């Protein structure tokens, strides 16, 4: 596959390098040692989906290390368990010591996103997951996050930056309209959608239907107005609210607050009973692994889950260790050179 990975060339000047790795490289360069060392990278979780290795290969190529080091790794998308090395680099210490922390961070960020996207997709029964984590973090992370999301099996991304690296595979972004646009049209959802459709006629028409806390009423209103042109409705009811359609029902433990299975089932039935069975239902607002499992266990007729904050949760950290020096195994107490049959030689 062709990935459009762009690396900030300042990595070659140790701009992103911790001071102690920078100084370690300077010491090794001054000694001009010919010692050959092996460094390995691992993490401590099971059923972890690895991502970020393609970025590391690109950095090593940028540093012109193709003929100076040997690289073994698993592949992005492979599933590993605790203490299984995902990457080993062998060569002179001074050639790559400054990348130790940098590679820790790349693997940590990308693997976290890939692992979380894969587990929510599996929990959703492989229904579409819309990655909405752009609003939860610094914008310059979007390229790596988009790539990692793709590795995790989620291809519905919402910003041009998020599809940049995988633009050969994903050609366009996905999305709906925000509450603010409805407010801009003085709360007139129909007017907002007409203008949206006018300006973006080739996009799927998706209506955000919780603005008035009347999901069923507004969904039917929109469906009647646009008919077959309406692709989906999205529910984003706040956890602090109970939708108008549910307010006569008895609630036991806040199960009717926010977006919930009862609400979605009632909406699906209303759409179907009125001849709008073609309209898909998208849900968002606080969806994580637990909430998606709950919806699926209750056979909730959701077509697409919008997931944001959870994609960056449960951080997976990596550690790089020097484990072999001139053919002799040597490492920090508690760490050791670990074999992993999943590793394969990489030609940069």
C-alpha positions as CSV (number, residue, x, y, z in Angstrom):
1,X,0.0,0.0,0.0
2,X,1.1,3.6,-0.6
3,X,1.0,5.8,2.4
4,X,1.4,9.5,2.2
5,X,3.5,10.0,5.3
6,X,5.2,13.3,5.7
7,X,7.8,13.6,8.5
8,X,9.0,16.9,10.0
9,X,12.7,16.9,9.0
10,X,13.6,18.4,12.3
11,X,13.6,14.9,13.7
12,X,17.1,14.6,12.1
13,X,18.3,17.5,14.2
14,X,17.0,15.9,17.4
15,X,14.4,18.6,17.7
16,X,11.9,16.1,19.1
17,X,14.5,14.2,21.0
18,X,14.8,14.1,24.8
19,X,17.9,15.8,26.1
20,X,19.4,12.6,27.6
21,X,19.0,10.7,24.3
22,X,20.6,13.6,22.4
23,X,23.5,13.7,24.8
24,X,23.9,9.9,24.6
25,X,24.2,10.1,20.9
26,X,26.8,12.8,21.2
27,X,28.8,10.7,23.6
28,X,28.6,7.7,21.3
29,X,29.6,9.7,18.3
30,X,32.6,11.2,20.1
31,X,33.8,7.7,21.0
32,X,33.2,6.6,17.4
33,X,32.5,3.1,18.8
34,X,32.0,0.2,16.5
35,X,29.9,-1.7,19.0
36,X,26.9,-3.3,17.5
37,X,23.8,-3.2,19.7
38,X,20.2,-4.3,19.5
39,X,17.3,-2.3,20.9
40,X,13.7,-3.7,21.2
41,X,10.3,-2.0,21.8
42,X,7.4,-3.7,23.6
43,X,4.3,-2.9,25.6
44,X,2.4,-4.6,28.4
45,X,-1.1,-5.2,27.2
46,X,-2.8,-8.2,25.6
47,X,-4.8,-8.2,22.4
48,X,-3.1,-4.9,21.4
49,X,-3.3,-3.8,17.7
50,X,0.0,-2.3,16.7
51,X,0.3,0.8,14.6
52,X,2.9,3.4,13.9
53,X,5.6,1.2,12.4
54,X,5.2,2.7,8.9
55,X,6.0,6.1,10.4
56,X,9.1,4.7,12.0
57,X,10.3,3.1,8.7
58,X,9.8,6.5,7.1
59,X,12.0,8.2,9.7
60,X,14.7,5.6,9.3
61,X,14.6,6.1,5.5
62,X,14.8,9.9,6.0
63,X,17.9,9.4,8.2
64,X,19.5,7.3,5.4
65,X,20.0,4.4,7.6
66,X,19.0,1.7,5.1
67,X,22.5,0.3,4.8
68,X,23.6,0.9,8.4
69,X,21.0,-0.9,10.5
70,X,18.9,-4.1,10.5
71,X,15.2,-3.8,11.3
72,X,12.8,-6.5,12.4
73,X,9.2,-5.8,13.2
74,X,5.7,-7.0,13.2
75,X,3.3,-5.3,10.8
76,X,0.9,-2.5,11.5
77,X,-2.4,-4.1,12.3
78,X,-0.9,-7.2,13.9
79,X,-2.2,-8.1,17.3
80,X,0.4,-8.7,20.1
81,X,0.4,-9.5,23.7
82,X,2.3,-8.2,26.8
83,X,6.1,-8.2,26.5
84,X,6.1,-9.3,22.8
85,X,8.6,-7.1,21.0
86,X,7.1,-5.3,18.0
87,X,10.3,-3.8,16.8
88,X,14.0,-4.6,17.0
89,X,16.8,-2.4,15.5
90,X,20.4,-3.6,15.3
91,X,23.4,-1.4,14.4
92,X,25.8,1.1,15.9
93,X,24.3,2.8,19.0
94,X,25.0,6.3,17.7
95,X,23.0,5.7,14.6
96,X,19.6,5.4,16.3
97,X,19.8,5.9,20.1
98,X,18.2,9.4,19.6
99,X,15.1,7.8,18.2
100,X,14.3,5.7,21.3
101,X,11.8,8.0,22.9
102,X,10.5,9.3,19.6
103,X,9.6,5.7,18.6
104,X,8.1,5.1,22.0
105,X,5.7,8.0,21.5
106,X,4.7,7.1,17.9
107,X,4.0,3.5,18.8
108,X,2.1,4.6,21.9
109,X,-0.2,7.1,20.2
110,X,-0.9,5.1,17.1
111,X,-1.3,1.8,18.9
112,X,-3.8,3.3,21.3
113,X,-6.0,4.6,18.5
114,X,-5.7,1.4,16.5
115,X,-6.5,-0.8,19.4
116,X,-9.5,1.3,20.5
117,X,-11.0,1.6,17.1
118,X,-10.7,-2.1,16.5
119,X,-12.4,-3.1,19.8
120,X,-15.3,-0.7,19.3
121,X,-15.8,-1.9,15.7
122,X,-15.9,-5.5,16.9
123,X,-18.3,-4.6,19.8
124,X,-20.5,-2.9,17.2
125,X,-20.7,-6.1,15.2
126,X,-18.7,-4.4,12.4
127,X,-21.2,-1.7,11.9
128,X,-19.8,1.6,10.7
129,X,-17.8,3.6,13.3
130,X,-17.4,7.3,12.6
131,X,-14.2,8.5,14.2
132,X,-15.0,11.9,15.8
133,X,-11.9,12.3,18.0
134,X,-10.6,15.3,16.0
135,X,-12.3,17.5,18.6
136,X,-10.6,15.8,21.5
137,X,-7.0,16.6,20.9
138,X,-4.4,18.8,19.3
139,X,-5.0,19.1,15.5
140,X,-1.5,18.1,14.4
141,X,-2.2,14.6,15.7
142,X,-4.9,14.0,13.0
143,X,-2.7,12.5,10.3
144,X,-1.3,9.8,12.6
145,X,-4.7,9.2,14.3
146,X,-6.3,8.8,10.9
147,X,-3.7,6.3,9.8
148,X,-4.0,4.4,13.1
149,X,-7.8,4.4,12.8
150,X,-7.5,2.9,9.3
151,X,-5.1,0.2,10.7
152,X,-7.8,-0.5,13.4
153,X,-10.4,-1.1,10.7
154,X,-12.3,2.3,10.9
155,X,-12.4,4.2,7.7
156,X,-15.0,6.9,8.3
157,X,-13.0,10.0,9.2
158,X,-14.1,13.6,9.4
159,X,-11.2,15.9,8.4
160,X,-9.0,16.1,5.3
161,X,-5.9,15.8,7.5
162,X,-7.2,12.5,9.0
163,X,-7.3,10.9,5.5
164,X,-4.0,12.4,4.3
165,X,-1.8,9.4,5.0
166,X,-4.4,6.9,3.6
167,X,-5.7,9.0,0.7
168,X,-5.0,6.2,-1.7
169,X,-7.6,4.1,0.2
170,X,-10.0,6.7,1.6
171,X,-11.0,9.4,-0.9
172,X,-13.4,11.6,1.1
173,X,-14.3,12.6,4.6
174,X,-17.6,11.9,6.3
175,X,-19.7,14.1,8.6
176,X,-23.0,15.7,9.3
177,X,-23.9,19.2,10.3
178,X,-23.4,20.7,13.8
179,X,-25.8,22.2,16.2
180,X,-24.3,25.6,15.6
181,X,-25.4,25.6,12.0
182,X,-29.0,24.9,13.1
183,X,-28.7,27.8,15.5
184,X,-27.3,30.0,12.8
185,X,-30.6,29.3,10.9
186,X,-32.5,30.5,13.9
187,X,-33.2,26.9,15.0
188,X,-34.8,26.0,11.6
189,X,-33.5,22.6,10.9
190,X,-35.3,22.3,7.5
191,X,-33.8,25.6,6.3
192,X,-30.3,24.5,7.4
193,X,-30.6,21.2,5.6
194,X,-31.9,22.8,2.4
195,X,-28.9,25.1,2.3
196,X,-26.6,22.3,3.1
197,X,-28.1,20.2,0.3
198,X,-27.9,23.2,-2.1
199,X,-24.2,23.8,-1.5
200,X,-23.1,20.1,-1.1
201,X,-25.4,18.2,-3.5
202,X,-23.1,15.2,-3.8
203,X,-22.9,14.6,0.0
204,X,-25.1,12.2,1.9
205,X,-27.8,14.3,3.6
206,X,-27.7,13.6,7.3
207,X,-29.9,15.5,9.8
208,X,-28.9,16.2,13.4
209,X,-32.3,15.8,15.1
210,X,-31.8,16.5,18.8
211,X,-31.6,20.3,18.6
212,X,-35.1,20.7,20.0
213,X,-34.9,17.5,22.2
214,X,-37.7,16.0,20.0
215,X,-35.9,13.3,18.1
216,X,-38.9,11.5,16.7
217,X,-40.9,14.7,15.8
218,X,-37.9,16.3,14.0
219,X,-36.9,13.1,12.3
220,X,-40.3,12.6,10.8
221,X,-40.4,16.3,9.8
222,X,-37.1,16.0,8.0
223,X,-38.0,12.7,6.4
224,X,-41.3,14.1,5.1
225,X,-39.5,17.1,3.6
226,X,-36.6,15.3,1.9
227,X,-37.9,11.8,1.3
228,X,-35.5,9.4,-0.4
229,X,-32.8,12.2,-0.4
230,X,-32.5,11.8,3.4
231,X,-29.6,9.4,4.1
232,X,-29.6,9.4,7.9
233,X,-30.6,11.1,11.1
234,X,-28.1,11.6,13.9
235,X,-29.0,11.6,17.6
236,X,-26.8,13.4,20.0
237,X,-29.0,13.9,23.0
238,X,-27.2,15.2,26.1
239,X,-26.9,12.8,29.0
240,X,-28.5,15.6,31.1
241,X,-31.8,15.4,29.2
242,X,-34.7,13.0,28.5
243,X,-36.0,13.3,25.0
244,X,-39.6,14.5,24.6
245,X,-40.7,11.1,23.2
246,X,-39.7,9.4,26.5
247,X,-40.9,11.8,29.1
248,X,-44.1,9.9,29.9
249,X,-42.2,6.7,30.5
250,X,-41.1,5.6,34.0
251,X,-37.3,5.7,34.5
252,X,-35.5,3.5,37.0
253,X,-31.8,4.4,36.8
254,X,-31.4,7.2,34.3
255,X,-31.7,4.7,31.4
256,X,-33.9,7.1,29.5
257,X,-31.4,10.0,29.8
258,X,-29.2,10.9,26.8
259,X,-29.1,8.6,23.7
260,X,-30.5,5.3,24.8
261,X,-31.9,2.0,23.3
262,X,-35.5,2.8,24.0
263,X,-35.2,6.1,22.2
264,X,-33.5,4.6,19.2
265,X,-36.0,1.7,19.0
266,X,-39.0,4.1,19.1
267,X,-37.4,6.3,16.4
268,X,-36.7,3.2,14.1
269,X,-40.3,2.1,14.5
270,X,-41.7,5.6,13.8
271,X,-39.5,5.9,10.7
272,X,-40.5,2.5,9.4
273,X,-44.2,2.9,10.1
274,X,-44.2,6.2,8.1
275,X,-42.5,4.7,5.1
276,X,-38.9,5.9,5.8
277,X,-37.2,2.5,6.4
278,X,-34.3,3.7,4.1
279,X,-33.2,6.3,6.6
280,X,-30.3,5.2,8.7
281,X,-29.8,6.0,12.4
282,X,-26.5,7.5,13.6
283,X,-25.8,7.8,17.4
284,X,-23.2,9.9,19.1
285,X,-22.5,11.5,22.5
286,X,-20.3,9.6,25.0
287,X,-20.1,6.3,23.1
288,X,-17.4,4.0,24.4
289,X,-16.8,0.3,24.5
290,X,-19.3,-0.3,27.4
291,X,-22.0,1.8,25.9
292,X,-21.7,0.2,22.5
293,X,-21.8,-3.3,24.0
294,X,-25.0,-2.2,26.0
295,X,-26.7,-1.0,22.8
296,X,-25.8,-4.2,20.9
297,X,-26.9,-6.5,23.7
298,X,-30.2,-4.7,23.7
299,X,-30.4,-5.2,19.9
300,X,-30.6,-1.5,19.3
301,X,-31.2,-0.7,15.6
302,X,-28.2,1.6,15.2
303,X,-26.5,1.8,11.8
304,X,-23.5,4.0,12.6
305,X,-21.8,4.8,15.9
306,X,-20.0,8.1,16.3
307,X,-17.1,7.7,18.7
308,X,-14.8,10.4,19.9
309,X,-13.2,10.6,23.4
310,X,-12.9,6.8,23.8
311,X,-10.5,6.5,20.9
312,X,-7.8,8.2,22.9
313,X,-8.5,6.4,26.2
314,X,-6.7,3.6,27.9
315,X,-3.2,4.8,26.8
316,X,-0.9,2.0,25.7
317,X,2.7,2.9,26.5
318,X,5.8,1.4,24.9
319,X,9.4,1.0,26.2
320,X,12.6,0.8,24.2
321,X,15.4,-1.2,25.7
322,X,18.9,-1.9,24.6
323,X,19.2,-5.7,25.1
324,X,22.3,-6.9,23.2
325,X,25.8,-5.4,22.9
326,X,28.3,-7.0,20.5
327,X,26.3,-10.3,20.6
328,X,26.1,-10.4,24.4
329,X,22.7,-10.0,26.0
330,X,22.8,-7.2,28.5
331,X,19.9,-5.1,29.8
332,X,18.4,-3.4,32.8
333,X,17.4,-5.9,35.5
334,X,13.8,-7.0,34.9
335,X,14.2,-6.6,31.1
336,X,15.8,-9.0,28.7
337,X,16.1,-9.8,25.0
338,X,12.8,-11.5,24.0
339,X,12.3,-13.6,20.9
340,X,9.1,-13.1,19.0
341,X,8.2,-15.4,16.0
342,X,6.0,-12.6,14.6
343,X,9.0,-10.4,13.9
344,X,10.2,-10.4,10.3
345,X,13.0,-8.6,8.5
346,X,12.2,-5.2,7.1
347,X,13.8,-3.8,4.0
348,X,13.7,0.0,4.3
